[in-house]
C-alpha cells in the first residue's frame, strides 16, 4: 500500500499488518512484546536490556510519517491507567 513504508528488519515474526491515518501514508504495525521476545532470543539479552533497546533504539527512532508503530495488542485499557 505504501512503497515508502519503513519496515523493522529482523522483526518479521512480530509484523501484524498495516494501519492508516486519515490522508497520511500507510505504515507497518508490529507487536511490541513479540519484538522484545525476538531481541531476547536473537541477542541472548534479558528482558530489561531488550526493552531498553526497543525504547531507545527502535520506538524512539522517527523516520517520517511512514515510521512503523509498535503496539501492545494484548493489553487492556485499564493496564495503562
C-alpha positions as CSV (number, residue, x, y, z in Angstrom):
1,X,0.0,0.0,0.0
2,X,2.9,2.4,0.7
3,X,6.1,1.6,-1.1
4,X,7.9,4.0,1.2
5,X,6.7,2.4,4.4
6,X,9.6,1.7,6.8
7,X,9.9,-2.0,7.8
8,X,11.6,-3.1,11.0
9,X,14.1,-5.6,9.8
10,X,14.5,-8.7,11.9
11,X,11.0,-8.3,13.4
12,X,9.1,-10.1,10.6
13,X,7.5,-12.6,13.1
14,X,6.1,-9.6,15.0
15,X,4.5,-7.9,12.0
16,X,0.8,-7.6,12.4
17,X,-0.2,-5.7,9.3
18,X,-0.5,-2.1,8.3
19,X,-2.5,1.0,9.6
20,X,-3.8,4.2,8.1
21,X,-4.5,7.6,9.5
22,X,-6.7,10.0,7.6
23,X,-4.9,11.1,4.4
24,X,-1.5,10.1,5.8
25,X,0.6,7.2,4.3
26,X,0.0,3.7,5.5
27,X,2.6,2.3,7.9
28,X,3.7,-1.1,9.3
29,X,2.4,-2.2,12.7
30,X,4.3,-4.6,15.0
31,X,3.6,-6.4,18.2
32,X,5.9,-4.7,20.8
33,X,6.1,-7.7,23.1
34,X,6.9,-10.1,20.3
35,X,9.7,-7.7,19.2
36,X,11.1,-7.9,22.8
37,X,10.9,-11.7,22.7
38,X,12.8,-11.7,19.4
39,X,15.6,-9.5,20.8
40,X,15.9,-11.7,23.9
41,X,16.3,-14.8,21.7
42,X,18.5,-13.4,19.0
43,X,20.8,-11.3,21.1
44,X,20.6,-13.5,24.3
45,X,19.5,-10.4,26.3
46,X,17.4,-10.4,29.4
47,X,14.1,-8.6,29.3
48,X,15.3,-5.3,30.7
49,X,18.1,-5.0,28.1
50,X,15.6,-5.9,25.3
51,X,13.0,-3.4,26.5
52,X,15.7,-0.7,26.8
53,X,16.8,-1.3,23.2
54,X,13.2,-1.3,22.0
55,X,12.5,2.0,23.7
56,X,15.7,3.8,22.9
57,X,16.9,2.2,19.6
58,X,13.6,1.3,17.9
59,X,10.5,3.1,19.2
60,X,12.3,6.4,19.7
61,X,13.5,6.5,16.2
62,X,11.4,8.7,13.9
63,X,11.8,8.2,10.2
64,X,8.9,10.3,9.0
65,X,5.2,9.6,8.5
66,X,6.0,6.0,7.4
67,X,7.7,5.1,10.6
68,X,6.3,1.8,11.9
69,X,4.2,1.6,15.0
70,X,4.7,-0.8,17.9
71,X,1.5,-1.8,19.8
72,X,0.5,-3.8,22.8
73,X,-2.4,-5.9,21.3
74,X,-3.0,-8.0,24.4
75,X,-3.2,-5.2,26.9
76,X,-6.4,-3.8,28.2
77,X,-7.0,-0.1,28.6
78,X,-7.0,-0.5,32.4
79,X,-3.4,-1.7,32.2
80,X,-2.3,1.7,31.1
81,X,-4.2,3.8,33.7
